[in-house]
Amino acid sequence: MNTTTAAAQARVTVATIRTWCRKGVVTATKRAGRWDIDTASLARRIEIGARRMNNPAHGIDEETLRDIRLARLARPHHCHQAPALEGRYLLPSRGGVSYGPMEEAGLVERITVRRGRIQYVLTDKAVAIRTQLAA
């Protein structure tokens, strides 16, 4: 199975599937520059994720969950922080509103981008919640 099909089946991004392949989370071989993913291995990973994430959003308010759902995959090209942001999920800007409570909950980190502006980036914990919300 290819990465696009696997991502749709697992309800995660193609980038997540590629990461799983590279890290050996799912059994996969690379042929002609493309990943060929073992279907049974992917099914086991989906099952493990479902067991681990029974209720990842417990105690998180609806506005925070909405922000996590709306986060966009970063693809900065002209930024001195591009390597740090590439492939990370960025939260949409809410003007002058602080993400302090989300930082305290371990859901966002700050990375300063050009011109003194700050981008809020989801942590691995928030990405796991996002993955579960998409399921």
N, C-alpha and C positions, 0 to 999 in steps of 0.2 A: 504494500500500500504506500502511496506517496504522502508527502508532508501535508498537502492541502486536504486530502481525504482524511488523514489522521487527525488533523486539527479540527475539522468539522465534527468528526466522531467524538473526540475528547472535549469539544467545546472550549478549546484554548486557541491561542494564536499559532500561526505557522512558526514564528520565532521560538515559541515555547517548545514545540515539537522538535525543532532542530537542536535546541539546547538539550532536551531529553536524549536525543540520539547521540550527541557529542559526549554527554556525561554517562552514557550507558544506562540511563533510567529505563529505556525501552530497548529491546533488541532490534538493531538496525544495521544494515550494511550500506556503504556508499558505492554506487555504481555510476560511472560516467558523470560524477559531480552531483548526483541526486541520491537522496536517502530512500532506501527501500525498507519499510518498517514492518516488523512481524506483527500480524494481527492479534495473535494470542497475547503477546507481550504488552501491546497497547491496551488490550482489554483488562489485563491484570493491573496496569498502572491506573486506569480509570477507576477500577474497583477500590484500589488502595486509597486514592485521592478522595473518593466518596466516603470511605470509612473514617479517614482522618479529619474530614471537614464537615462533620455532621451539622454543626451550626457555627460556622466561623464568624458570623456577624452578630453573635449574641452580645447584647449590650451596646451596640453601635447604632446611633440614631439614623433616621431615614435620610436626612440631608447629607450626612457623611457617606452613606451607602450610595446615594445618587452621585456624589462627586467621584467616588471610586468607579462607578459604572461609566461615567463620562470621561474618564481619563483617556488621553490619546497617546499612542506610541510615538516617542520622540524620534525625529530624523533630522537633527540639526546639521547644516552643511557649512555655514559660515560663522561658526562660533568657536571661541577658544576653548570652550568646555565640551565640544562635540564628542570626544571619546568618552567622557563621563556620562553623557546623556544618551548616546546612541542606543536605541532599543529599550530605553526605560519608559515607563508610563508617566506622563506629565498631567497634573491636574489642570482643569480649565481655570482661567483667571476669574476671580470674583471681585475685582477692583481692590479696594483697601481692606477687604475682609481678611482676618487672620486665620491661619490654619493651626493655631496653637493647640486646640483640643485634639486635633488629629495627630500632631507631633507627640503630644503626651501619651496618646494611645499607641504610639509606635507605628503609625500608618503613613507618615510622610517624613521626608528629610528635605533640607534646603540645599540647593546648588545655585550659586550666583551665576548668572549668565551675563552677557555683555550689557553695557550701559547702566550698570547698577541694578538692573531688574532681577528679581528672584523667581526662579521656577520651582514649584513644589513637585517633588518626585515621589511616587509611591514606593514604599519599602517592600521587601519580599513578602512580609505579612499581609500587606494590603493587596498585593498582586494575587496571593493565594485566595483572599476573600473575593477579589474580582473574578477569578477563575470559577469559584463556586457559584457566584451570583449569575454567571453566564450559563450555568448548567440547568 
